[in-house]
Structures are given as structure tokens and as C-alpha cells.
Amino acid sequence: MEQEIDIARALEILELPRFITKEEIKKRYKELVKKHHPDITKDSYKINQIIAAYRVLMDYIDNFRYSFDEDEISKQIPNMTHNQKFRF
């Protein structure tokens, strides 16, 4: 049975900082898979954690949606009207 891993735990498992790029996640994943491969360490639990953590982070990155509705924009830049925020 696969356990659920949240974003914070996934970052911890992959030994990553909070702010990281997708490419850096992939690089770290590949490093850890090589290091903890069951043929080398005989520990399938660790490699399963690494794979699950990687999937959680990639899924989050690939499916994250930004909100650009008026309320969200007002929170980010409270002193401007919508038209001012997007004027070229």
C-alpha cells in the first residue's frame, strides 16, 4: 500500500529546499535513484519513498493553476485597478 506524501514531506525525502526548479527536482531525483537503487542498497522502501516524493512534486508542478481573477490580483497589487496592472 502506497502512503500519501504531502509537498513538505516530498521535499524532505528528496533533500530539497522549499524553492526549487523542476529541472533541479529531476536532477536530484536521478541522483537519489542511483544512490539508493535496490540492486545497490537492498532497500526497496527508500527507493519507493523517493519515487513517490518525485511523483508528488511533478504532479503538483504539472497541475498547478494560477488564478488571475480580480480578487486575487487585488490581493497581490492592492493599489492599482485591473486595467493599470495589465497596461503595456
Summary of the structure (lengths in Angstrom):
residues: 88
radius of gyration: 18.8
end to end distance: 52.5
largest distance: 59.6
contacts: 183
relative contact order: 0.14
helix: 64%
strand: 0%
